[in-house]
Amino acid sequence: MSLFFKFRSNRGSGAGAAACGMECGVAASGFPAPAPRAHPALSPTERSPAKAGLHVNFSDKGEVKERREKFLTAKYGSHQMALIRKRLAVEMWLYDELQKLYEIPKESSGAAGAQEVEVDIDELLDMDTDDSRRRHLATLLADAKKPQKDVHKFINELLDKAKTL
């Protein structure tokens, strides 16, 4: 096989203005290959079926650039937003009340000696009866610094608020 280049120049002095072009290709047996003709059924922007599988693959051997993080934002309806706000209000109330029960000052809420109690509202809502919810909360809040009557009052208020969700 050999590589060939042909340069055409049609310099006419008549009405057929000067047209020129260059062809390149690979000759199979030392003879130049005939110039490819456009397929009559294909438009100039489409590839012929023989060239459909031709493509170039570039491999990146350098550092892989950091991928840009993608964020998805959602738009909620007014009813859904009302439910989200209600849930958030209950969770903020729960956070404030737990700080009061454990006598943690708000400015030192991240202190090393602070007791961490996790009350999961979804877990409470999944329980079958109010009695099982009360027992679960009483177990979680057994080491609260406030008196037991304050803990029971908190449990009752939390169960009332959880029923509205």
C-alpha positions as CSV (number, residue, x, y, z in Angstrom):
1,M,0.0,0.0,0.0
2,S,1.2,3.5,-0.6
3,L,-0.1,7.0,0.2
4,F,-0.7,9.3,-2.7
5,F,-1.6,13.0,-3.1
6,K,-3.1,14.5,-6.3
7,F,-3.4,18.1,-6.9
8,R,-5.9,19.2,-9.6
9,S,-5.9,22.5,-11.2
10,N,-8.4,23.5,-13.9
11,R,-7.3,26.9,-15.1
12,G,-9.6,27.7,-17.8
13,S,-9.6,31.0,-19.6
14,G,-13.3,30.6,-20.5
15,A,-16.5,30.8,-18.6
16,G,-15.7,27.8,-16.3
17,A,-13.8,29.7,-13.7
18,A,-10.6,28.4,-12.0
19,A,-11.4,25.4,-9.8
20,C,-8.7,23.4,-8.0
21,G,-8.6,20.7,-5.4
22,M,-6.5,18.2,-3.6
23,E,-7.2,14.5,-3.2
24,C,-5.4,12.1,-0.9
25,G,-5.8,8.4,-0.3
26,V,-4.3,5.0,0.0
27,A,-3.5,3.0,-3.1
28,A,-3.9,-0.7,-2.6
29,S,-1.4,-2.0,-5.2
30,G,0.7,1.0,-6.1
31,F,-2.0,2.4,-8.4
32,P,-3.9,5.5,-7.3
33,A,-7.4,4.8,-6.1
34,P,-10.2,6.3,-8.0
35,A,-11.6,9.6,-6.6
36,P,-14.6,8.8,-4.3
37,R,-17.9,10.0,-5.6
38,A,-20.7,11.2,-3.4
39,H,-23.5,8.7,-3.1
40,P,-26.6,10.1,-4.9
41,A,-28.9,9.2,-2.0
42,L,-26.8,10.9,0.7
43,S,-26.7,14.6,1.5
44,P,-23.3,16.3,1.6
45,T,-23.4,16.2,5.5
46,E,-24.1,12.5,5.8
47,R,-21.4,9.9,5.8
48,S,-21.5,7.0,3.4
49,P,-22.2,3.6,5.0
50,A,-18.6,2.5,4.5
51,K,-17.4,5.4,6.6
52,A,-20.1,5.2,9.3
53,G,-17.9,3.2,11.7
54,L,-14.9,5.6,11.5
55,H,-14.3,7.6,14.6
56,V,-11.4,9.1,16.6
57,N,-10.8,8.1,20.2
58,F,-8.6,10.5,22.2
59,S,-7.3,9.0,25.4
60,D,-6.5,11.3,28.3
61,K,-3.3,10.1,29.9
62,G,-2.8,13.1,32.1
63,E,-4.6,13.9,35.3
64,V,-8.3,13.4,35.3
65,K,-9.9,16.8,35.9
66,E,-12.1,17.0,39.0
67,R,-15.7,16.4,38.0
68,R,-18.0,19.3,38.7
69,E,-20.6,18.5,41.3
70,K,-24.1,18.5,40.0
71,F,-27.0,19.6,42.1
72,L,-30.6,18.9,41.5
73,T,-33.2,21.4,42.7
74,A,-36.8,20.6,43.1
75,K,-39.9,22.8,43.0
76,Y,-42.6,21.7,45.4
77,G,-46.2,22.6,45.3
78,S,-47.7,24.8,48.0
79,H,-49.3,21.9,49.9
80,Q,-46.0,20.0,50.0
81,M,-44.2,23.1,51.1
82,A,-46.7,23.6,53.9
83,L,-46.0,20.0,55.1
84,I,-42.3,20.6,55.0
85,R,-42.6,23.8,57.0
86,K,-44.8,22.1,59.6
87,R,-42.3,19.2,59.9
88,L,-39.4,21.7,60.2
89,A,-41.2,23.6,62.9
90,V,-41.7,20.4,65.0
91,E,-38.1,19.4,64.6
92,M,-36.8,22.9,65.7
93,W,-39.2,22.7,68.7
94,L,-37.8,19.3,69.5
95,Y,-34.2,20.5,69.3
96,D,-34.9,23.4,71.6
97,E,-36.8,21.3,74.1
98,L,-34.1,18.7,74.3
99,Q,-31.6,21.4,75.0
100,K,-33.8,22.5,77.9
101,L,-34.2,19.0,79.2
102,Y,-30.5,18.3,79.3
103,E,-29.8,21.9,80.4
104,I,-27.4,22.6,77.5
105,P,-26.9,26.3,76.9
106,K,-27.6,27.3,73.3
107,E,-24.2,28.8,72.7
108,S,-22.3,25.7,73.8
109,S,-24.5,23.2,72.0
110,G,-21.4,21.6,70.3
111,A,-19.5,21.2,73.6
112,A,-17.5,18.0,74.2
113,G,-19.3,17.1,77.4
114,A,-22.8,17.5,75.9
115,Q,-25.1,14.5,76.0
116,E,-26.3,13.4,72.5
117,V,-29.8,12.2,72.3
118,E,-31.4,11.3,68.9
119,V,-35.1,11.3,68.7
120,D,-36.3,10.1,65.3
121,I,-39.8,11.4,64.6
122,D,-40.3,8.9,61.7
123,E,-39.5,6.1,64.0
124,L,-42.1,7.3,66.5
125,L,-44.7,7.7,63.8
126,D,-44.0,4.1,62.6
127,M,-44.8,2.7,66.1
128,D,-48.3,1.2,66.5
129,T,-49.5,2.7,69.8
130,D,-49.0,5.8,71.9
131,D,-47.9,3.5,74.8
132,S,-45.0,2.1,72.8
133,R,-44.1,5.6,71.7
134,R,-44.1,6.8,75.4
135,R,-42.0,3.8,76.5
136,H,-39.5,4.4,73.7
137,L,-39.2,8.1,74.6
138,A,-38.9,7.5,78.3
139,T,-36.0,5.1,77.6
140,L,-34.3,7.6,75.4
141,L,-34.7,10.4,77.9
142,A,-34.0,8.5,81.1
143,D,-30.8,10.5,81.9
144,A,-32.3,13.9,81.3
145,K,-31.2,16.5,84.0
146,K,-34.7,18.0,84.4
147,P,-37.3,16.3,86.8
148,Q,-39.4,13.4,85.5
149,K,-42.6,15.5,85.4
150,D,-40.9,17.8,82.9
151,V,-39.8,14.8,80.8
152,H,-43.4,13.4,80.8
153,K,-44.8,16.8,79.9
154,F,-42.3,17.0,77.0
155,I,-43.3,13.5,75.9
156,N,-47.0,14.4,75.8
157,E,-46.3,17.6,73.9
158,L,-44.1,15.7,71.4
159,L,-46.7,13.0,70.8
160,D,-49.4,15.7,70.2
161,K,-47.2,17.5,67.7
162,A,-46.3,14.2,66.0
163,K,-49.9,13.4,65.4
164,T,-50.3,16.6,63.3
165,L,-47.6,15.5,60.9
